[in-house]
């Protein structure tokens, strides 16, 4: 873990126990987040993206069991923290913007009360000081007339404005790490672009590290410095944005890129979809999880898990096709 690394994750696993069965939602994920960078965690629904970050934040339900070889945030070993220590750190040092702005806010509480509560919980300021800071945070995220908006309820805000409120709440205590879980899913395209621009501005302004969870390759292309592609509870490939988009190595990454809508599509030409369904994580395959849907699959892909191949200090992929090109690592 170098001086610029604020989050280090090695071999993270999360298992849910339900009705006598175990769901292996995350099966050995490793990655790092450095100071002031935006990392995209990309994959289909059910690939383990949100569970990975919720496990790091310690906000999974009681039927979840998490283990890791290393799970460090700055100088803290997260595996050794008790619930009280975790609670003090959440919101103040690392925080999460949840997926749906429509349901994340209490409809019975005014916007000002939401912000003031967060600020007072994580600092020693008075109610008057919290109100002043709350107004300033709303102004920073681009909400006009913040003094008036403080007195309004969530239903008086549009979806985009509610998402800005959630971002203001997340940034109120100036956390080192911000996790944004599908922050643009429920918004129209114009508002999506505004929210992504806002996240980028805040990263540049505060040097906040951001993990952006999404299934949209177009979103990460615009804002992320580094991308990790998840599938079946594993990271299939990770690298810088340029490496993922211009030198993709894993067949799943290439399939995702082919599925991006393009202006070059001819009339009547269909978008390229990925045939088949993701694997069951109740009884996950012993080989590559993408083998069933991969056009290049070999017999050994179904029988054994490929090792990571390194293509640069920042770029690696888990695929047998890459063996001649990369340098093998466990």
N, C-alpha and C positions, 0 to 999 in steps of 0.2 A: 504494500500500500504506500504509494508515494505521497508527497506533501500536498499535491493538488487533488488527490482522490478523497471525496467525502463519503462515498458509499461503496463498500466492497462486499460482494456476495459470491460465495463459493459453494457449489453443490447444495443449493437450497431445495428442500423437498417438503411438500405439503400433502397430507392425506386426510380425507374426510371419511368419517365412519358413519354409515347410515343404513339402518335396517339389516344389520349383520353383514353389510358389504363395505368394502373400502374403495373410495374413489381417489386414484393417484393423480391429483390435479396438477401438481408441479413435481417433476421427476428428476431434478438435478440441474438447476439453473445457476449459471455463473456469469457475472458481469460487473462492471465498475461504472460509477458516475463521478466525473471530475468536477471541480469547482467551475461554475459559470457556463456549463454546457447543457444543451437540450438533447436528451436521449429519447428516441422513439421506440416504443415496445409495440410491435406490429404483429397481427395474426388474426385468424378467423375467430368468431365467437366460440368460447369453450376451449381455447388453446392454453389458457392459464395466465393470461396477462394481468388481469385485475387481482387474481388470487396471489400472484407473486408479490405485488406491491402491498396488498393488504397484510400479507404475512410479515413483510418487512416492517410495516407500521404497527403490527400487533393488534389488529382489529378483526381477526377472524372469529367465527362462532366457536362455542365450546367443543363441538364435535370435530374440530380440525386439530391436527397434530403437525407441528412444523419442526424440522431439523435442518442443520447446515454445518458444513465444516468451518466456514467463516461467515459471520454476519456483523459487519462493523459499520457504524455511522460516526464519522470523524474519529474521536478517541474512545468511543463507547462500544463495548461488546454487547450487542442487542440481545444475544442469547442469555446473558446473565442478569438482565433487568427484570425487576418484579413489576407488577401491574401499576403500582403507584409511580414508580420511576418512569415507566413508559408513558403514563398519562401526562406527567409534567413535560415530557419532551415533545409529545404530539401537539401540534398547533403552534408551539413556540420554535422548535428547531426543524421539524419536518411536518408537513401537512398535506392534505389531499382534497382536491376538488372532485366531488362525486359526479356521476354520469348525468343525472337528470335534474336540471335546475327547477323543474316544475314541482318536484316533490322534496327537494333538499332543504327548503325553507319552511318554517312553521307558519301556516297561513293565519294563525291567530296573533302573531307577534309582528310588531312594526319592524321595518328594515333597520332602523337605528338601534332597537333593542338587540337584534341579532349581532350586530357589530360590536356594540358596547359590551355585551356579555363575553364575547371572545377576547376582547382587549383586556378587560378586567380580570378574566380568569388567568391570563398568562403574564400579567404585569401588576405592579403595585400602585398604579395610577388611580386617581379619584374618578367618580362618575362624570364630573365635568370635563376632566382631562380626556377620559375615554370618548366622550361625545365629540370633543374637538378633533381627536385623532380619527374617529369614525367618519366625520364629514370630510376630512382631508383624504382618507382612503377612497371614498366614493368619487371625489374629484379626480384622484390619480387614475382611476380606472375608466374615466371618461363619462361619468354620469352627470348630466347637467343639473343645476339647481340642487346640489346635495343637501342643503339645509332643509328644503321642502321635502325632498325624497326620503329623508330620515323618518318623517312622520307618516309615511305611507305603508300600506300592507303589500305583501308579495303579489296579490292578484292585480294590483295597480301597475305592475311592471310587465313589460314584454319578456319573451323568453331570453333574448339577448341581454336585456338589462338585468334579469335575474342571474344570468351566468356571470355578469360583471360584479354583481353583489357577492356571489360566492368567491370570486377571485379576490375581491377586496377583503373578505373575511379571512381567506387563506393567507393573504400577505400582511394582515394587520400587525402581526408580531414579527415580521421580517424573518421568516424561516430560511434556513440554509438550503432546504430541499423542498420543492413543490411537486406533488404528483397530481397530474391532471388526467382523470379517467374519462376518456371519450368526451372532452369538453365541448365539442361542436355537433354531437350526434343529433340533438333535437332541434337544431337551428337551421334556418335557411342559408343558402350559399353566401349571400352578401354578409350576413351576420357572422357566419363561420370565419370568413376572411378577417373581419374586424377583431374577433376574439383571438385568432392566431397571431395577428399583428400585435395585439395587446400583450400576449404572453412573451413575444419576442422583445418588445420594448422593455417589459419589466425585467427580463433576464439581463438585458444590456444595462439597464439603469441600476439594478440592485446586485448584479452578479449572482443572482439566485440560480441554483441548479434545478432543472426541470426534467421530470420523466413524463413523457406524453404517451398515454395508452390509447391506441387507435387500431382500427382495421383498415384505415384509408391511407394507401400509399401516397396519394396526392397531398395529404395533410403533412406527412413527415418530410416530404421533398422540400417544402417551403420553409420549414422552421428548424428542423433537427440537424445537429452536427454529427450524430452517431445513431445507428439504427440496429436493433436486435429483432430478428424474425422468429416468432414463436409458433410452434405447432405440436400438438399432442403432449403438452406439458414440458417441452424442451426448447432450447434455443437452437434452431437449425443453422442460422448464419448471423453473424454480426460484423459490423464494419462502419467506416465513415459513410456519410450519405452518398458521396461520390462513388465509393467502392461498391455499395449496394446497388446503385442505379446504373452505373456504367461498367462494372465488372462483377455482376452477380455470379455466384458459383453453385448454389444449391438449386435443384429443379423446382422446389417450392417457391423460392424467391423469384425465379424466372417466371413461374406461372402467375404469381401475384402481379408482376410487372406487366405481363401480357394482358391481364384482365383490366388494366387501367383504361378508362374510356379515352379515345384519341380523336383529334380533329381530322386525322388522316383516314378514318374509316370511310370506305366507299359506300354508296347507297345500296342498301340491302344486306350489307356485311354485318354479321353478328359479332358481339363481344365474345372473346375467348373465355370460357368458364373453366373451372377445375372440376373435372368429373369425379363423382364419388362423394363419400362423406368422411369427416374426421373419425379417428379411431375411438372406440370406447375406452374411457380411462378407468373403468371398473376392472377390466382385464386387458391392460394395454399390451400391444404386440411386443415380442421380445426383440425384434429387429427395428429397423427404421420406421417410425410411425407414419411416414409419408409413402411407404413402399406400395401400399394398395392402390394409390392414386397416381403413382409416378410412371411416366412413359418409358423411363430408362431403367426400371427396377430389374435387378439380377436376383437369382435364387438366394444368394447370401444376404441380400437386403432384408429378407423376411426372417432370417435366422439369427443374425447378430447385429448389435448396435454399432454403427460406424464410429470411428474416433474423429475428433476434430482435426482438421488440416489447417495450418496457418499459412496465409498468403502474404501477410505483412504484420507489423506489430499491432495493428488495429483490426485486421480482417481475418476471420476464421469461419469455416463451414464444416458441418457434420455430414459427409457424404463419401461413399466409396468411389464415385466418379472423380473425385478431386485428389485421389491418393498420389498420382504421378506428379501433380502440379504443386501440392502443398507439403508442408513439414508436419509430420504427425505429432499430436500431443494427446495426452489423456484428458 
